[in-house]
Amino acid sequence: MSAHDSSRTNRLAGESSPYLLLHKHNPVDWYPWGEEAIERARREDKPIFLSVGYSTCYWCHVMERESFSNPAIAELMNREFVNVKLDREERPDLDEIYMTATQILTEQGGWPNSVFLTTSLTPFYAGTYFPPESRYGRPGFRQVLEDLSTAWKTRREDVEEQAAEMARAMAHYLEGRSHPSPEPPAGAVALRAFESLARRFDPQWGGFGNAPKFPTPSNLYLLLELAGEKKEAGPEAGQMLAATLDQMARGGIYDQLGGGFHRYATDREWKIPHFEKMLYDNGFLLELYAREHARTGDSQAARIVRETAGWLAREMTSPEGAFWSAIDAETHGHEGAYYVWTREELLEVLGEEDFTFLAPLLGFDGPPFFEGSDYVLHLPERLDAVARRRRMPLEDLMRELDAGRSRLFEARARRERPATDDKILTDWNGTAITGLAVAGKLLNEPGLVQQAARAADFILGTLRPGGGPLLHAWRQGQGKIAAYLADYVFFARGLLALHDATGEARWLSAASEITSEQLRRLRDPQGGFFTAGTSPDILFRSKDVFDGAMPAANAVAVLNLIDLGRRTGDLGWRGEARVALSAFTELVQNHPDGVRMLALAARRYHETGAGPEEANAEYGAARAARERGASAGTVAMLEHEGEKLVRPRLDLGDGVDGWRPFRLILEIAPGWHLQANPASEAYLVATEVAGEVRNVRYPEGERFESRYSKEAISVYSGRVEITGEVAVGGRIRVKYQACDEGRCLPPVERAL
């Protein structure tokens, strides 16, 4: 138990982050990151202590308990420093900057990250976990505070020199990988990007690679772009796109009762999802399925569009008409509890006759396959193929299927719903606006266009208050974060889609205004766009060029500029597109598989014509983008370190009735441990085996008596053996988090 008064709260009580709220009762006079803390540090000429962590970090919890709850240490912190708490998951831009400092100073990284800053926000000392008192050669936090306070007061010149040296080293690491190019990439890079994608294509189940499988819209947009060609890669791209969209639509990744896609599939067959539903995934997929229907006439694609749009209207729309952000995967800690079914539940709702009819259609005619007892509804076979085999019209089959689905949907609606994240984000709304506007036009559904227009009007009216600068987020009547590049480009893309669907000039005018503001705030004169605007609390500015769950914002920016030029006839827009695209020429030419949307943008730029007028519009030497996104770079580096610390070996036995016994041996590096399963505390990341597995048996953990904490936890160290059964042909994944005496690395998930 903490010694301080648990009824007392500090400034963090007003925050929404679970990690920050963990510290709201500390006697430390914590500030969230922001102007108030920075101004106080400068006014009182005090250094800033910045503590960065996240909610599932074990050593973050230990330091909170040992040091931040200690009244004597808190008094020293409050007297000599301005103390700031930061959730790395809320501000990955700041996390990257200050983790870079820790890695440079200590040659290691991890969380908690403890960084001491000058009043100009430059680091001069850093570490990870500190015990409250000096032990076993590790400096105690109290001693660190006293020494740094003394240095700040008596050796300021040395402190400032150390900070200046750090700033130079960080700039070299974060910004030293750009190379100017006078010309944009060749359009042929899109074919090279496609070729690398084709090598990873799964011809049996669609998608790319093995489990887990993500929608990855940049891959699908590239296929769609090339599928329109009758030569080169066109036919193959079209087949790959059709197969992937078909398998996703029939898989458990798609909510077969309520519409809408879950975040990703944990298996190769798209059957078992991670059940979180994200707005942006569904915005992209609405557009892709609508365009696939227009390309091929596929009736399943049209059904997916209508059902997903219905889900958005029913479950994701705010009273004001904009769209909320996400729906959780869990209910009371149980993944997918709202969506999965036992055999008994299905029989109770459907009765014996309808159960028998629907079982082969919705994939519950075999043994349960989710956590040993449940089914995830999916379509093992295309419904038009079922109708042909049964020699009945597809409309009749759908009528019978829909009657059963409606009963299941009504029964599910009586369950406790997972939580909805009701933030309204401009960029994510932009993806939904685009999807609905495109779908409404292509499917001749004016209601979908109206949904999109209502959300766009809300963003324009509320997140551009008084016609001023665009904002990123809105919740409970308040918006306060300046727009990022993603906000500008995805919202402008939605406005252009509305202009295409309606012909109304106001949407084109709004897209032009938004993009002009983007150019003023975020354009790098040497090419490309910064992720965020200039700010006194950001030491370095990065550019978003790599595709992830969302396409790279710089690529979408180029596509918007090309589109604006085409619609308006203004060569100035194409000149901006040329300069932005030329900033990334070397990256796109050398690594097209990592920047597929930029490769697509290069192809479209050249296809729409680039004459001498556009070349003359170039007004600065182009500069290539970073070889790697900043935040992704640091996290990937630490994840790689976590991989090196654990050596897995998988032994498989002979298959019986579709299952094979397995033995997974984990050899853990000396001095490191993994959390046992079950973990000692809810916030810890337990070692876990997942995939198409059953009867998994974990060994009992050993008690870990920390030198710095009185509370023992259950861990694995040395050699650990986990046994169970895996489906024949199935994959196994293991997730773990490596910790030592003073830090935890990011969780690692490995496919075996």
Secondary structure as GFF3:
##gff-version 3
##sequence-region A 1 752
A	DSSP	three_ten_helix	11	14	.	.	.	ID=ss1
A	DSSP	alpha_helix	18	21	.	.	.	ID=ss2
A	DSSP	beta_strand	30	32	.	.	.	ID=ss3
A	DSSP	alpha_helix	35	44	.	.	.	ID=ss4
A	DSSP	beta_strand	48	53	.	.	.	ID=ss5
A	DSSP	alpha_helix	58	63	.	.	.	ID=ss6
A	DSSP	pi_helix	64	68	.	.	.	ID=ss7
A	DSSP	alpha_helix	71	80	.	.	.	ID=ss8
A	DSSP	beta_strand	82	87	.	.	.	ID=ss9
A	DSSP	alpha_helix	92	106	.	.	.	ID=ss10
A	DSSP	beta_strand	113	117	.	.	.	ID=ss11
A	DSSP	beta_strand	123	127	.	.	.	ID=ss12
A	DSSP	alpha_helix	141	154	.	.	.	ID=ss13
A	DSSP	alpha_helix	156	175	.	.	.	ID=ss14
A	DSSP	beta_strand	180	181	.	.	.	ID=ss15
A	DSSP	alpha_helix	189	199	.	.	.	ID=ss16
A	DSSP	alpha_helix	217	227	.	.	.	ID=ss17
A	DSSP	alpha_helix	234	250	.	.	.	ID=ss18
A	DSSP	beta_strand	264	265	.	.	.	ID=ss19
A	DSSP	beta_strand	273	274	.	.	.	ID=ss20
A	DSSP	beta_strand	277	278	.	.	.	ID=ss21
A	DSSP	alpha_helix	279	296	.	.	.	ID=ss22
A	DSSP	alpha_helix	299	315	.	.	.	ID=ss23
A	DSSP	beta_strand	326	327	.	.	.	ID=ss24
A	DSSP	beta_strand	330	331	.	.	.	ID=ss25
A	DSSP	beta_strand	334	335	.	.	.	ID=ss26
A	DSSP	alpha_helix	343	362	.	.	.	ID=ss27
A	DSSP	alpha_helix	383	390	.	.	.	ID=ss28
A	DSSP	alpha_helix	394	413	.	.	.	ID=ss29
A	DSSP	beta_strand	420	421	.	.	.	ID=ss30
A	DSSP	beta_strand	424	425	.	.	.	ID=ss31
A	DSSP	alpha_helix	426	442	.	.	.	ID=ss32
A	DSSP	alpha_helix	446	462	.	.	.	ID=ss33
A	DSSP	three_ten_helix	465	467	.	.	.	ID=ss34
A	DSSP	beta_strand	473	474	.	.	.	ID=ss35
A	DSSP	alpha_helix	485	502	.	.	.	ID=ss36
A	DSSP	alpha_helix	505	522	.	.	.	ID=ss37
A	DSSP	alpha_helix	553	568	.	.	.	ID=ss38
A	DSSP	alpha_helix	571	582	.	.	.	ID=ss39
A	DSSP	alpha_helix	585	590	.	.	.	ID=ss40
A	DSSP	three_ten_helix	592	594	.	.	.	ID=ss41
A	DSSP	alpha_helix	596	607	.	.	.	ID=ss42
A	DSSP	alpha_helix	612	617	.	.	.	ID=ss43
A	DSSP	beta_strand	622	623	.	.	.	ID=ss44
A	DSSP	alpha_helix	630	644	.	.	.	ID=ss45
A	DSSP	beta_strand	646	652	.	.	.	ID=ss46
A	DSSP	beta_strand	659	668	.	.	.	ID=ss47
A	DSSP	beta_strand	673	675	.	.	.	ID=ss48
A	DSSP	beta_strand	688	691	.	.	.	ID=ss49
A	DSSP	beta_strand	693	697	.	.	.	ID=ss50
A	DSSP	beta_strand	702	704	.	.	.	ID=ss51
A	DSSP	beta_strand	713	716	.	.	.	ID=ss52
A	DSSP	beta_strand	719	727	.	.	.	ID=ss53
A	DSSP	beta_strand	732	736	.	.	.	ID=ss54
A	DSSP	beta_strand	738	739	.	.	.	ID=ss55
A	DSSP	beta_strand	748	751	.	.	.	ID=ss56
###
